[in-house]
Amino acid sequence: MRLFYLAPILLLVATTAIATTIYSWTDDNGVVHFSDIAQVPQASAVELSITELQPHFQSTVVELNQTDNIERITITAETEALLPIATIRLLAPLHQQTIRSNDGNISVRAVSNRKLNKNLQAQLVIDGQTNSPPQTRLTWQLTNIDRGSHQIQIQLLNNGKLLASSESITVYLHRVSQIRPKNSPVQPR
């Protein structure tokens, strides 16, 4: 029963960590009050000992001991390390870059704040279509790409589910016409 009344104050103290000793008392109407100052003579002291303080609790163990009208509450929190939000971005080519390659080659490089492994992989999307299966490297060598403008984006996948995406960039590929033979000289008009 007392644990039920202590839950709100434990959350307040665990999140703010203001005081280590609080006082509780029950008024004439049966309402339990908590304060960091003993406001009435019959207030009982409650000492708080916080073992580990983290913003996100995975599980909490509360242990109550009562001796000499002082309750000692020990809170032990098991926490999981929080990772930063996953990000991925393109390093090369640059947005609106013109690439001149008669063979239609484009080199793509990206960077992520997560280490890639068999579960966390990157995938290249060009013109809205996946170019190759997901991989654990952040480099791609595209060959024989048609001339013109192309949209390039990199997706970060966690077990096949989309975790993060880079911005979509536009590149312009210039290459010689397929109609004209490669080694034929240009004829003046």
C-alpha positions in Angstrom: 0.0 0.0 0.0 2.8 2.4 0.9 4.5 1.6 -2.4 1.5 2.8 -4.3 1.7 6.2 -2.7 5.5 6.3 -3.1 5.5 5.7 -6.9 4.7 9.3 -8.0 7.4 10.8 -5.7 10.0 8.2 -6.8 9.4 9.2 -10.4 9.8 12.9 -9.4 13.0 12.3 -7.5 14.4 9.8 -10.1 13.9 12.3 -13.0 15.0 15.5 -11.2 17.4 14.1 -8.5 16.8 17.1 -6.2 16.7 15.6 -2.7 18.0 12.5 -1.0 15.7 12.7 2.0 12.0 13.4 1.8 9.3 13.4 4.5 5.8 11.9 4.4 2.8 12.2 6.6 -1.0 11.5 6.5 -3.4 14.3 7.1 -6.8 14.1 8.9 -8.5 13.2 5.6 -6.2 10.2 5.0 -4.2 11.8 2.2 -0.5 11.0 2.2 1.8 14.0 1.6 5.5 14.2 0.6 7.9 17.1 0.9 11.6 17.8 1.2 10.9 19.7 4.5 9.2 18.1 7.6 6.2 20.4 7.8 4.5 18.5 10.7 5.9 16.9 13.8 4.5 13.4 12.9 6.3 13.3 9.5 8.4 10.3 8.9 11.7 10.6 7.0 12.3 8.6 3.9 15.9 8.4 2.7 16.4 7.9 -1.0 19.5 6.2 -2.5 19.7 6.2 -6.3 22.2 3.7 -7.5 22.1 4.6 -11.2 20.3 7.5 -12.8 19.4 7.4 -16.5 16.5 9.0 -18.4 15.1 5.7 -19.7 14.4 2.8 -17.3 14.3 -0.7 -18.7 13.4 -2.2 -15.3 13.3 -0.9 -11.8 13.8 -2.8 -8.5 12.5 -1.1 -5.4 13.6 -2.3 -2.0 11.9 -1.0 1.2 13.5 -1.3 4.6 12.0 0.3 7.7 14.0 0.9 10.9 13.4 3.5 13.6 10.5 5.1 11.7 12.8 5.8 8.7 12.1 4.1 5.5 15.1 3.5 3.2 14.3 3.1 -0.4 16.9 1.9 -2.9 16.3 2.2 -6.6 18.4 0.2 -9.0 17.9 0.9 -12.6 19.1 -1.3 -15.5 19.4 0.8 -18.6 20.2 0.2 -22.2 22.7 2.4 -23.9 20.9 4.8 -26.2 22.3 5.0 -29.7 22.1 8.3 -31.6 19.6 8.5 -34.4 21.0 6.6 -37.4 22.1 8.8 -40.3 23.5 8.2 -43.7 24.6 10.8 -46.3 26.2 11.0 -49.7 29.8 12.2 -50.0 30.1 11.8 -53.8 28.9 12.8 -56.3 27.7 16.2 -55.2 24.1 17.5 -55.8 23.7 18.8 -59.3 27.2 17.7 -60.3 27.9 17.2 -64.0 29.8 14.0 -64.6 31.6 13.4 -68.0 32.1 9.7 -68.7 31.9 8.2 -72.1 31.6 4.8 -70.5 28.8 5.9 -68.3 30.6 5.4 -65.0 29.5 7.0 -61.7 31.4 6.5 -58.4 29.1 6.8 -55.3 30.4 7.2 -51.8 28.5 7.6 -48.6 29.1 7.9 -44.8 27.0 6.7 -41.9 27.2 7.1 -38.1 26.6 3.4 -37.7 29.0 0.5 -38.4 27.6 -1.7 -41.1 27.3 -5.5 -40.5 25.2 -8.4 -41.7 22.1 -6.9 -40.1 22.7 -3.3 -40.9 23.4 -2.7 -44.6 23.3 0.1 -47.1 21.5 0.1 -50.5 21.8 2.3 -53.5 18.7 3.7 -55.1 19.0 5.3 -58.6 16.0 6.9 -60.3 13.7 5.3 -57.7 14.9 1.7 -58.3 17.3 -0.3 -56.2 20.5 -0.8 -58.1 22.0 -3.7 -56.3 21.3 -5.9 -53.2 22.1 -4.3 -49.8 25.8 -4.4 -48.8 28.1 -3.6 -45.9 30.3 -1.2 -47.9 29.5 2.5 -48.5 30.9 2.6 -52.0 29.4 1.8 -55.3 30.8 1.8 -58.9 28.0 2.3 -61.4 28.8 1.4 -65.0 27.1 1.9 -68.4 24.6 4.4 -67.0 22.6 6.2 -69.7 23.4 9.9 -70.3 21.0 12.4 -68.8 19.9 13.4 -65.3 19.7 10.8 -62.5 18.4 10.8 -58.9 20.7 9.0 -56.4 19.8 8.1 -52.8 21.3 5.7 -50.2 19.1 3.8 -47.8 20.3 2.3 -44.5 18.5 -1.0 -43.8 18.2 -2.9 -40.5 17.3 -6.5 -41.2 15.6 -5.3 -44.4 13.6 -2.5 -42.8 14.3 1.1 -43.7 16.2 2.8 -40.9 17.4 6.0 -42.5 17.8 7.6 -46.0 20.2 10.1 -47.4 18.9 13.2 -49.3 18.1 12.5 -52.9 20.5 14.2 -55.2 20.5 14.9 -58.9 23.5 14.3 -61.1 23.9 14.9 -64.8 25.9 12.4 -66.9 27.4 13.5 -70.2 28.6 10.8 -72.6 29.1 10.6 -76.3 26.1 9.6 -78.4 25.6 5.9 -79.1 24.6 6.7 -82.7 28.0 8.1 -83.6 30.9 5.5 -83.6 33.4 6.1 -80.8 36.6 6.6 -82.8 35.1 8.4 -85.9 36.4 11.9 -86.5 34.0 14.7 -86.5 33.2 16.0 -90.0 33.0 19.8 -90.4 29.9 21.1 -92.0 
